[in-house]
Amino acid sequence: MAQNTKNSYDWVRTPIGGGDPIRITGELANKGSVDIMFSPTLASLMPMEIGAKFKLPQAYPRKGGRVSSEFDEYTVLRKEHLELDSGVSCDCWVIESKTWGGTVSHFWVSREAPFVYRRHRDVGGRRDFVSNVTSYRVLD
């Protein structure tokens, strides 16, 4: 869980493997934060051309309970029609993000609504994996 302002953060993280939640709070160095999954969805709402580049701030947890705010770079790679076993069938922007540390991820974001339906994390890296939406239904 997280609560951010333009100048500060207040996060509570619960370890997946169990254990007590960890709370970290403080001031953001670059005066801003955009969640990694929100960044490409925000971008999907903008008119974009293939090859367009932009930067958005992202907050990163650090050792010792610190958080820093770094600017990640995003590139619009292509438009692609995505069909998943979950029933998702839509036209997407494929957006690449490069973190301040060099990690590359790809996001498939619907061109009609700001949803990420596929994520390819750490492309070519040691934590390389693809995740897709596994359950989907339209709300009435």
C-alpha positions in Angstrom: 0.0 0.0 0.0 1.3 3.4 -0.8 0.3 7.0 -0.2 2.3 9.6 -2.1 2.2 13.4 -2.4 4.3 15.4 -4.8 7.0 15.8 -2.1 6.8 12.7 0.1 5.9 9.0 0.3 4.4 6.7 3.0 4.5 3.0 2.0 3.6 -0.2 3.8 5.0 -3.3 2.2 4.1 -6.8 3.3 6.6 -9.5 2.4 5.2 -12.2 0.1 6.9 -14.9 2.0 5.5 -13.8 5.3 6.6 -11.6 8.1 5.7 -8.3 9.5 4.8 -5.4 7.2 7.5 -2.8 6.7 6.6 0.9 6.7 8.9 3.5 5.1 8.3 7.2 4.9 10.2 10.3 3.7 10.8 13.0 1.2 11.2 12.4 -2.6 14.4 13.7 -4.1 12.9 14.6 -7.5 9.5 15.8 -6.2 7.3 13.3 -7.8 6.4 9.6 -8.3 4.4 7.6 -10.7 3.8 3.9 -10.1 5.4 1.6 -12.6 2.1 0.2 -13.8 0.5 3.6 -13.9 3.2 5.2 -16.0 2.5 3.4 -19.3 -1.3 3.5 -18.7 -1.0 7.3 -18.3 1.0 7.4 -21.5 -1.7 5.4 -23.3 -4.1 8.3 -22.9 -1.8 10.7 -24.8 -1.7 10.8 -28.6 1.5 9.0 -29.5 3.6 8.2 -32.6 5.7 5.1 -32.9 9.2 6.0 -31.6 7.9 8.7 -29.3 10.0 9.1 -26.1 9.1 10.6 -22.7 10.3 10.4 -19.1 8.3 10.0 -15.9 9.4 9.9 -12.3 9.3 6.5 -10.5 10.0 5.9 -6.8 12.4 3.1 -5.8 12.8 1.5 -2.4 16.4 1.5 -1.1 18.3 -0.2 1.7 17.8 1.3 5.1 14.2 2.2 4.5 15.0 5.0 2.0 13.2 5.7 -1.2 14.6 7.6 -4.2 12.7 9.1 -7.1 14.4 8.5 -10.5 13.3 9.3 -14.0 12.5 6.3 -16.2 12.5 6.6 -20.0 9.6 5.3 -22.1 9.5 4.6 -25.8 6.5 3.7 -27.9 7.6 0.6 -29.8 4.6 -0.3 -31.9 0.9 -0.9 -32.1 -0.2 -4.5 -31.8 -3.4 -6.5 -31.6 -3.4 -8.7 -28.4 -5.5 -11.8 -27.9 -5.2 -13.6 -24.6 -6.7 -16.9 -23.2 -8.5 -14.7 -20.6 -10.7 -13.3 -23.3 -8.9 -10.0 -23.8 -8.8 -9.0 -27.4 -7.8 -5.4 -28.1 -5.4 -3.1 -29.9 -2.5 -2.1 -27.8 0.4 0.3 -27.6 3.6 -1.7 -26.8 5.6 0.6 -24.6 9.2 0.0 -23.4 10.5 1.4 -20.1 14.1 1.7 -19.2 14.9 2.3 -15.6 17.7 4.5 -14.2 19.5 1.2 -13.6 19.2 -0.1 -17.1 16.4 -2.6 -16.6 14.1 -2.9 -19.6 10.4 -3.9 -19.5 7.6 -3.9 -22.2 3.9 -3.2 -21.5 0.9 -3.9 -23.7 -1.6 -1.1 -22.9 -5.0 -1.0 -24.4 -5.5 1.9 -26.8 -9.1 2.3 -25.7 -8.8 2.2 -21.9 -5.8 2.6 -19.7 -5.2 -1.0 -18.8 -2.0 -3.1 -18.9 -2.9 -6.5 -20.2 0.7 -8.0 -20.7 4.0 -7.2 -19.1 7.4 -8.5 -20.1 9.6 -7.7 -17.2 13.5 -7.4 -17.3 13.7 -8.2 -21.0 16.9 -10.3 -21.5 17.8 -10.0 -17.8 18.1 -12.5 -15.0 14.4 -11.9 -13.9 13.0 -12.1 -17.4 9.4 -13.2 -17.5 6.1 -12.4 -19.2 2.8 -12.0 -17.3 -0.7 -11.8 -18.9 -4.1 -10.9 -17.5 -5.5 -14.3 -16.5 -9.1 -13.3 -15.6 -11.2 -10.7 -17.4 -14.8 -9.7 -17.6 -16.6 -6.6 -18.6 -18.6 -4.9 -15.8 -22.2 -4.0 -16.4 
